[in-house]
Amino acid sequence: MKISVTFMGTIARDLLGDHDPANQVIDLPDGATLKDLFTYLRIPECREYAAIVEKKVGKPEDPLSDGMAVTFFQTVYGG
């Protein structure tokens, strides 16, 4: 299945390097979850990064399906 992936801010450069575009289409096996996408892209599962899946905050166990759009972004801390 094909998943459209967008990286907001500097996440693409910071994690994937300058050579990777901020928008990609990733081919994953049927039954893949958001956690599988994090693993495929080598994005660490931590509080610093989050994903929006079809306009909702994604959870690692969320299933993905063909044609879905996922946006990765860095969370903001401060006070």
N, C-alpha and C positions, 0 to 999 in steps of 0.2 A: 504494500500500500504506500501511497505517496502522501507525505506530510509537508505542508508549506511552513517554513520556519523563518522567523524574523528576529533579529537581535537588535535591541534598543541600546542606546548609549554606547559605551566602550566595551561592552561584553564580548563582541565578536573579536575585536583586536586583542583584548586582554587574555581571552581564553583560547582563541582559535588561530591567532596570528593575523598579520596584515593581509596575507594572501587569500583568506577566506572571505567571501562576500557577506554582507549583512542580511541578505535574503537568499534562502536556499530551498530546494525541494529535496527532501530526504526520503529514501526508499527503505521502509521497515517491513518486517514480516507481519502477516496478519496476527492479531491478538496482542500486539505490542502495547505497552503502557507508557505513560509519561516518564516513568523511571527508566524504561528502556531507551527512550530518546535522550535523556540526560546522559546515560551510560554511553550510547553511541557517539554523542558529541563530546564526550569526556568533560562534561560540566559537573563539578562536584556538587553533591546534594548537601547544601548548607543554607543557612539563613541569608546569605549574601545574594543568592540568585532565586528568582521565582519565574513562573511561567503562567501565561494566560492561554487557556485552551478554549477556543470558540467563545471568547468574551467573558470567561469566568476564570477565577484563580484556580489553577490546576493543583491536584494532589498527586503524589507519585503513583498511586494505584489506579488513577483514572485511565480507562482504556482509550486508545486512539483508533480512529477509523479513516479509511481512505478519503483524501481531500480535506482533512481538518487543517486548520491554521493554528499554529502555536507561536506565541511571542515570548521571548526570554528577555528579562530585564534585571537590573541590579536593584536590590532593595535599598532604602535610604535609612540611615541611622542618624541620630543627633538629638539635640534637645536645646 
